[in-house]
C-alpha cells in the first residue's frame, strides 16, 4: 500500500550519517514529507560510502545512503550563507519538525537554535540528537555509532572475551535505539501539540538512549559489585548454546538447547547416546559445567554438514537451530523473509532497479511500498517553488549566488 499514515507532516531535516537519517526515514516511509537539507560543499558522508551499486562510486549510488533516505526530498542549500539560513527558516515556518544530529553549538552557529526557529514557527517540534546531549560535562564530546557502542558498554558486553572486543559496531546505536527513540519522541510531541497547541524541544542524548540496551548488565554490576562475565555466544543458563562451524567456507549454524527434553533430542541426533545416558548432563547446571565438552561434541557433528541441512535436521527433532546466513542467502534462500515480502525492488534514476528492505511492520496488514532515495539536490527547485512559492527568477538568482550549492 502507498503510505499515508503520516501524510501532512513535514520535516526540515538537517540530519546526516546514520541514526538521524534512519530516524526521519521512519516518517518518510509512512507518508511524511521529509525535506533533507544537503550541500554539495559538505556532503552527507554516507553519500561517499559504499557499497555502491554495481561497484561504481558516485554521490547518488551509495547503498548505505539509499537505505537511510527512502522517500525523502533532497534540497541543496548552503547553510553558511545568510540567504541559505533564511531559506531554511522559511522552510521551518512551513514545517512541523526540524531535526538535526550535530554536536552542541552547531545549530546555534548556523543561526538555527531552538529560539531562532521558534521565531519562524512558534509551535515547531525541534529534535536534537547530539552524542551526549546538549548539556552536561561531556556535551562537547563528539562521536559516531562505533564510539557510542564503546562508551555505553555494548562493545564490552558483546565481546567473545576480554581480548576480543568485536562488538556490534554501529548497528544498535544507529539502527535500533536512537532512531526509534527519536521517532517515538517526535510522535509524542506531535500528539502533545495537537492536544495543547504547543511545540516542544527534544534533546535526545544518543549515549543515554543506547544505554537502555545495557540496562540489565548495569543493574547486575551495581548489585554484585562485579563486572558481568563476557560470554560471547554462550548462555548463562543453558548448554549447548552457540554458533557451530559447519561444512563449507565460513559456514555456521546457531544452536540453543533450552530444556532437558531438547538436550536428549540433540544427543540422539548427533548419535551420542553416551552423553544422553550421563546422569550429570540431565540438568542445565550439569551441562553448563561441561559446556566446552558438549560444544566439541556438537561441532564434530555439524562440521560434516552444510548449515541449512544441520539446522533442518535439528529443527525436525525439536531443537532450536538456524543457519547463520550471509546477505546473499537471506535474499535468495530465506523462506520466512520471502513470504513476508521483506524485499522490495525500487526504481532509481542512477542505480536502476535496486533491492531494499521493507519496513518490517504493517499498516492494516499490508506492506508499505517504498519510494526511492533522492538524487543530490533533486527536489531543490520543486520545494522552493512549491513550498516557499519562489518564482523562477528568484530561484535562478539564488543559484547564481551559490546559495543552492
C-alpha positions as CSV (number, residue, x, y, z in Angstrom):
1,X,0.0,0.0,0.0
2,X,1.1,3.6,-0.5
3,X,2.0,5.1,2.8
4,X,-0.3,7.9,4.1
5,X,-0.4,7.3,7.8
6,X,1.7,10.5,8.4
7,X,0.7,12.4,5.4
8,X,0.5,16.2,6.1
9,X,3.5,16.1,8.5
10,X,6.6,18.0,7.1
11,X,10.2,17.8,8.3
12,X,13.0,20.2,7.7
13,X,15.7,17.5,8.1
14,X,19.3,18.5,8.7
15,X,20.4,15.1,10.0
16,X,23.1,13.2,8.3
17,X,25.2,10.0,8.5
18,X,23.4,7.2,10.5
19,X,21.0,7.4,13.3
20,X,19.4,10.8,12.4
21,X,18.5,10.0,8.8
22,X,17.3,6.5,9.8
23,X,15.0,8.1,12.3
24,X,13.5,10.6,9.8
25,X,13.2,7.8,7.2
26,X,10.7,6.1,9.5
27,X,8.5,9.1,8.9
28,X,9.1,9.4,5.1
29,X,8.3,5.7,4.7
30,X,4.9,6.3,6.2
31,X,3.9,9.4,4.2
32,X,5.5,12.4,5.9
33,X,7.3,14.9,3.7
34,X,10.9,14.9,4.7
35,X,12.9,17.7,3.2
36,X,16.5,16.6,3.5
37,X,18.7,19.7,3.5
38,X,22.0,18.9,1.8
39,X,25.0,20.8,0.4
40,X,27.3,19.9,-2.4
41,X,30.2,21.6,-0.5
42,X,29.7,19.4,2.6
43,X,28.1,16.1,1.6
44,X,26.4,13.7,3.9
45,X,29.4,11.4,4.5
46,X,27.4,8.2,3.7
47,X,26.9,9.5,0.1
48,X,30.6,8.8,-0.3
49,X,30.5,5.5,1.5
50,X,29.9,2.1,-0.2
51,X,28.7,-0.3,-1.1
52,X,28.0,1.3,-4.4
53,X,25.5,-0.1,-6.9
54,X,27.5,-2.2,-9.5
55,X,30.7,-1.2,-7.6
56,X,30.6,2.2,-9.4
57,X,31.2,5.1,-7.0
58,X,29.1,8.2,-7.1
59,X,27.2,10.5,-4.7
60,X,23.9,9.1,-5.9
61,X,25.0,5.4,-5.9
62,X,25.6,4.6,-2.3
63,X,23.5,1.8,-0.9
64,X,24.4,3.0,2.6
65,X,22.9,6.4,1.9
66,X,19.9,5.0,-0.1
67,X,18.8,2.7,2.7
68,X,18.5,5.5,5.1
69,X,16.8,8.1,2.9
70,X,14.0,6.4,1.1
71,X,11.1,8.7,0.1
72,X,12.8,11.9,1.1
73,X,13.3,15.1,-0.9
74,X,16.8,16.4,-1.3
75,X,17.1,20.2,-1.2
76,X,20.5,21.7,-1.8
77,X,21.2,24.8,0.3
78,X,24.4,26.4,1.5
79,X,23.6,26.7,5.2
80,X,26.6,29.0,5.9
81,X,25.2,31.8,3.7
82,X,22.8,34.3,5.2
83,X,20.3,33.7,2.3
84,X,20.6,30.0,2.8
85,X,19.8,30.3,6.5
86,X,16.8,32.4,5.7
87,X,15.6,29.8,3.2
88,X,15.8,27.1,5.9
89,X,13.9,29.3,8.4
90,X,11.3,29.9,5.7
91,X,11.0,26.1,5.3
92,X,10.8,25.7,9.1
93,X,7.8,28.2,9.1
94,X,6.0,25.7,6.7
95,X,7.1,22.6,8.7
96,X,6.1,20.6,11.7
97,X,9.5,19.3,12.8
98,X,13.1,20.4,12.4
99,X,15.7,17.7,13.1
100,X,19.5,17.6,13.5
101,X,22.1,15.3,14.9
102,X,25.0,17.8,15.1
103,X,27.2,18.4,18.1
104,X,26.1,21.0,20.7
105,X,26.6,24.6,19.4
106,X,26.4,23.7,15.7
107,X,22.8,24.8,15.2
108,X,23.5,28.0,17.2
109,X,26.4,28.9,15.0
110,X,24.2,28.4,11.9
111,X,21.6,30.7,13.4
112,X,19.1,27.8,13.8
113,X,18.9,27.4,17.6
114,X,15.6,26.5,19.2
115,X,15.0,30.1,20.0
116,X,15.8,31.1,16.4
117,X,13.4,28.6,14.8
118,X,10.6,29.4,17.2
119,X,10.5,32.9,15.9
120,X,9.8,31.4,12.5
121,X,7.3,28.7,13.8
122,X,6.3,29.1,17.5
123,X,4.8,25.6,17.7
124,X,7.8,23.9,16.0
125,X,9.0,20.5,17.2
126,X,12.8,20.7,17.5
127,X,14.6,17.3,17.5
128,X,18.3,17.5,18.5
129,X,20.4,14.3,18.7
130,X,23.9,15.0,20.0
131,X,26.1,12.2,21.2
132,X,25.9,13.2,24.9
133,X,23.0,15.6,24.7
134,X,23.2,19.4,24.7
135,X,24.3,19.9,28.3
136,X,26.5,18.2,31.0
137,X,30.2,17.7,31.5
138,X,30.7,15.6,28.3
139,X,28.4,17.5,26.0
140,X,31.3,18.8,23.9
141,X,32.5,15.2,23.0
142,X,31.7,14.0,19.5
143,X,31.4,10.5,18.1
144,X,29.6,8.1,15.8
145,X,27.8,4.8,16.3
146,X,31.0,2.9,17.0
147,X,32.0,5.4,19.7
148,X,28.6,5.1,21.3
149,X,28.8,1.3,21.3
150,X,32.1,1.6,23.2
151,X,31.2,4.2,25.8
152,X,27.8,2.6,26.7
153,X,29.4,-0.8,27.2
154,X,27.9,-2.6,24.3
155,X,31.3,-3.3,22.8
156,X,32.4,-4.9,26.1
157,X,29.1,-6.8,26.7
158,X,29.1,-8.5,23.2
159,X,32.8,-9.4,23.2
160,X,33.8,-13.0,22.9
161,X,36.3,-12.5,25.8
162,X,38.5,-9.9,27.4
163,X,40.9,-9.7,24.5
164,X,38.3,-9.9,21.7
165,X,36.1,-6.8,21.9
166,X,34.4,-7.3,18.4
167,X,31.2,-5.6,19.5
168,X,28.1,-4.8,17.4
169,X,29.7,-1.9,15.5
170,X,27.2,0.9,14.7
171,X,24.1,-1.4,14.4
172,X,22.4,-0.8,17.7
173,X,23.1,2.9,18.2
174,X,22.3,3.8,14.6
175,X,19.5,1.4,13.6
176,X,17.7,0.4,16.8
177,X,17.9,2.6,19.9
178,X,18.5,6.1,18.7
179,X,16.3,6.4,15.6
180,X,13.4,4.6,17.2
181,X,13.6,6.5,20.5
182,X,13.7,9.7,18.4
183,X,10.7,8.7,16.3
184,X,8.7,7.8,19.4
185,X,9.6,11.2,21.0
186,X,8.6,13.1,17.9
187,X,5.2,11.2,17.6
188,X,4.6,12.0,21.3
189,X,5.4,15.7,20.7
190,X,3.1,15.8,17.6
191,X,0.3,14.4,19.8
192,X,1.1,16.9,22.5
193,X,1.0,19.8,20.1
194,X,-2.3,18.5,18.7
195,X,-3.8,18.5,22.2
196,X,-2.3,21.7,23.5
197,X,-1.2,23.8,20.5
198,X,2.4,23.9,21.9
199,X,5.6,22.8,20.3
200,X,8.5,21.1,22.1
201,X,12.2,20.7,22.1
202,X,13.5,17.2,22.2
203,X,17.1,16.8,23.4
204,X,18.0,13.2,22.8
205,X,21.4,12.1,24.1
206,X,22.4,9.1,21.9
207,X,24.6,7.7,24.7
208,X,21.7,7.7,27.1
209,X,19.3,6.3,24.5
210,X,21.7,3.4,23.7
211,X,22.5,2.7,27.3
212,X,19.0,1.2,27.5
213,X,20.5,-1.9,25.9
214,X,23.0,-2.2,28.7
215,X,20.4,-1.9,31.5
216,X,20.5,-5.5,32.9
217,X,24.3,-5.5,32.9
218,X,24.4,-2.2,34.7
219,X,21.9,-3.4,37.4
220,X,23.9,-6.6,37.8
221,X,27.2,-4.8,38.2
222,X,25.6,-2.4,40.7
223,X,24.0,-5.2,42.7
224,X,27.0,-7.5,42.8
225,X,29.9,-5.1,42.7
226,X,31.5,-7.1,39.9
227,X,31.5,-6.8,36.1
228,X,29.3,-9.4,34.4
229,X,31.3,-12.2,32.6
230,X,31.9,-11.8,28.9
231,X,30.4,-14.9,27.4
232,X,30.2,-14.3,23.7
233,X,27.5,-16.6,22.1
234,X,27.2,-18.8,25.2
235,X,24.3,-18.7,27.6
236,X,24.3,-18.1,31.4
237,X,21.6,-20.7,31.9
238,X,21.7,-23.2,29.0
239,X,24.1,-25.5,27.2
240,X,24.9,-26.4,24.5
241,X,24.4,-22.9,23.2
242,X,26.4,-21.2,20.5
243,X,27.5,-20.9,16.9
244,X,29.0,-24.1,15.5
245,X,31.2,-24.5,12.4
246,X,29.7,-26.4,9.5
247,X,30.8,-27.8,6.2
248,X,32.0,-25.1,3.8
249,X,33.9,-21.9,4.0
250,X,32.9,-19.7,6.9
251,X,29.7,-21.7,7.4
252,X,28.0,-21.8,10.8
253,X,24.8,-23.0,12.5
254,X,23.3,-21.4,15.6
255,X,22.0,-24.0,18.1
256,X,20.3,-23.4,21.5
257,X,19.3,-26.2,23.9
258,X,16.9,-24.8,26.5
259,X,15.4,-27.8,28.2
260,X,16.2,-31.4,29.2
261,X,13.9,-32.7,26.5
262,X,15.8,-30.7,23.8
263,X,19.1,-32.0,25.2
264,X,18.0,-35.6,24.8
265,X,16.8,-34.8,21.3
266,X,20.1,-33.2,20.4
267,X,22.1,-36.1,21.8
268,X,20.1,-38.5,19.7
269,X,20.6,-36.5,16.5
270,X,24.4,-36.4,16.9
271,X,24.4,-40.1,18.0
272,X,25.9,-39.5,21.3
273,X,24.0,-42.0,23.5
274,X,26.8,-42.0,25.9
275,X,26.1,-38.3,26.6
276,X,22.4,-38.9,26.8
277,X,22.9,-41.6,29.4
278,X,25.2,-39.4,31.5
279,X,23.2,-38.5,34.6
280,X,25.3,-35.4,35.2
281,X,24.1,-34.0,31.9
282,X,20.4,-34.4,32.7
283,X,20.2,-30.8,34.1
284,X,21.1,-27.4,32.8
285,X,23.6,-26.9,35.6
286,X,25.3,-30.1,34.8
287,X,25.5,-29.2,31.1
288,X,26.8,-25.7,31.8
289,X,29.6,-27.2,33.9
290,X,30.7,-29.3,30.9
291,X,29.8,-26.8,28.1
292,X,33.2,-27.0,26.5
293,X,33.0,-30.8,26.2
294,X,29.5,-30.5,24.7
295,X,30.5,-27.8,22.3
296,X,33.2,-30.2,20.9
297,X,30.6,-33.0,20.5
298,X,28.2,-30.8,18.7
299,X,30.9,-29.3,16.4
300,X,32.1,-32.8,15.5
301,X,28.6,-33.4,14.1
302,X,27.9,-30.0,12.4
303,X,31.3,-29.9,10.6
304,X,30.2,-32.7,8.4
305,X,27.0,-30.9,7.1
306,X,26.1,-27.7,5.4
307,X,24.5,-25.3,7.9
308,X,21.0,-25.4,6.4
309,X,20.9,-29.2,6.4
310,X,22.2,-29.3,10.0
311,X,19.5,-26.7,11.1
312,X,16.7,-28.6,9.4
313,X,17.6,-31.9,11.0
314,X,17.8,-30.3,14.4
315,X,14.5,-28.4,13.9
316,X,12.8,-31.6,12.9
317,X,13.9,-33.1,16.2
318,X,12.6,-30.2,18.2
319,X,15.9,-28.4,18.8
320,X,16.2,-24.7,18.2
321,X,18.6,-24.2,15.3
322,X,19.2,-21.9,12.3
323,X,21.8,-21.4,9.7
324,X,24.0,-18.3,10.0
325,X,23.1,-16.7,6.7
326,X,25.0,-14.3,4.5
327,X,23.2,-11.3,3.0
328,X,23.0,-13.2,-0.3
329,X,21.5,-16.2,1.4
330,X,18.9,-14.1,3.2
331,X,17.8,-12.5,-0.1
332,X,17.8,-15.7,-2.2
333,X,17.0,-18.5,0.2
334,X,15.2,-17.4,3.4
335,X,11.6,-18.6,3.0
336,X,10.3,-16.6,6.0
337,X,11.6,-13.2,4.7
338,X,10.3,-14.0,1.2
339,X,6.8,-14.9,2.5
340,X,6.7,-11.6,4.4
341,X,7.6,-9.5,1.4
342,X,10.7,-8.3,3.2
343,X,12.5,-7.3,0.0
344,X,11.4,-4.6,-2.4
345,X,12.7,-3.7,-5.9
346,X,12.7,0.1,-6.2
347,X,13.5,2.0,-9.4
348,X,16.1,4.7,-9.2
349,X,17.4,7.2,-11.9
350,X,21.1,6.2,-11.5
351,X,21.0,2.8,-9.8
352,X,18.1,1.5,-11.9
353,X,16.1,-1.2,-10.1
354,X,17.6,-1.8,-6.7
355,X,16.7,-4.1,-3.8
356,X,15.7,-2.5,-0.5
357,X,14.5,-3.9,2.8
358,X,10.8,-3.3,3.5
359,X,9.7,-1.8,6.9
360,X,9.0,-5.0,9.0
361,X,5.8,-3.6,10.4
362,X,2.5,-3.4,8.5
363,X,-0.4,-1.0,8.2
364,X,-3.8,-2.8,8.3
365,X,-1.8,-5.9,7.5
366,X,-0.3,-4.5,4.3
367,X,3.3,-3.9,3.3
368,X,4.4,-0.3,2.8
369,X,5.6,0.3,-0.7
370,X,8.8,2.3,-0.6
371,X,9.7,5.3,-2.7
372,X,13.3,5.7,-3.9
373,X,16.0,7.8,-2.2
374,X,16.7,11.2,-3.8
375,X,19.5,12.4,-6.0
376,X,21.6,15.1,-4.5
377,X,19.6,18.3,-4.8
378,X,16.9,16.6,-6.9
379,X,14.0,18.5,-5.4
380,X,15.5,21.9,-4.7
381,X,13.5,23.8,-7.4
382,X,10.3,21.8,-6.6
383,X,10.5,22.6,-2.9
384,X,11.4,26.3,-3.3
385,X,8.7,26.9,-5.8
386,X,6.0,24.6,-4.3
387,X,6.6,25.2,-0.6
388,X,8.1,28.7,-0.5
389,X,6.3,30.0,-3.7
390,X,9.5,31.4,-5.1
391,X,9.5,32.4,-8.7
392,X,11.8,31.0,-11.4
393,X,13.6,34.3,-11.4
394,X,14.2,34.2,-7.6
395,X,15.4,30.6,-7.8
396,X,17.7,31.4,-10.7
397,X,19.2,34.4,-8.7
398,X,19.8,32.2,-5.7
399,X,21.5,29.6,-7.8
400,X,23.8,32.2,-9.4
401,X,24.9,33.4,-6.0
402,X,25.8,29.8,-5.0
403,X,23.1,29.7,-2.3
404,X,21.7,26.5,-3.8
405,X,25.0,24.7,-3.7
